[in-house]
Amino acid sequence: MSSTFRTAVKTNVSRTQRRAAIDSLVSDRERASLAILVQTDGLRGEFRRQALAGLSRCNATAQLADLADDTTLPESLRRRAEELS
């Protein structure tokens, strides 16, 4: 995993740094890393939703479809993934 991904999941990172890290993953089109962020249970919902939106901007329809079918995700995230795919 990239250092940007590690920044996005670290516990002692500011909200601004975490948002910037996720934006960087989107810019770099790191679809797999963004999908992992959506699945990361300990990550606040706002960041999981940011990663979902980033997947949409990357045209990651396959990852979004997989997330929409992932029953381990909260219903709201699965529904949003389906809307975006």
N, C-alpha and C positions, 0 to 999 in steps of 0.2 A: 504494500500500500504506500501511496505517496505521502510526503510530509504534509501536504495540504489536507489529505484525508485524516491523518493523525490529528491535525489541528482541529478539524471539524468534530472529532469525537472525544477529545481530551476533556476532562472534567473541570480543570482550572483555567478555562479560556473565557474571555469576555464574550458577551452576546455579539458585539461588533466584529470581533475576530472570527467567531464561528460563522456569522453571516457572510463575511468576506471569503472565508475558506470554501463555503458551499458555492458561492458565486464563481469562484475560481475553478471549482470542479465542473461547473456548468460550462464555463468558457473553454475549458480543456476537453469538453465532451466525454468526461469520465463516467459513462453510464453505469458501469458495474458498481463503482463507488457510491454514486447517488442512490442506486437501488438498495445498497447495504444501509445507507443512512436512513432510508425510509423504514427499513426493517429493524433498526436499532431501538429496542424498547426503552432504554434509559435516556434517550434523546427527547427533549421537549417537542411537543407537537408542532410548534411553529417552525422548527428546523426540519422536521420530517416533511411538513407540507411544502417548505421551500425546496427541498430536494425533489419532491414530486413535481412541482412546477418546473424545476430545472430539467427533469427528464422529458417533460413535454416540450420544452424549448429545444431540446436536443433531438426531437423526433424519435424518441426511444419507445416506439409503440410496443415492441416485444416485451421490454422490461415492465412497462405500464400494465400490459395485459397479464403478465405473471403476477404482479403485485395485486391486481384486482381479484385474482383467484386465490391469493394467499390467505388462508383462514386464520393464520396466527396474527394478522394485522387487525387493528381495530376497524370496525365496520365503516367508520367515517373516512379512513384512509383508503380502504378498498373501493368505496363508492367514488371517491375523488379520482383514484387511479383509473377507474373505468370511464369516468367522464372525460379524462384527458387522453385516453388511448384512442 
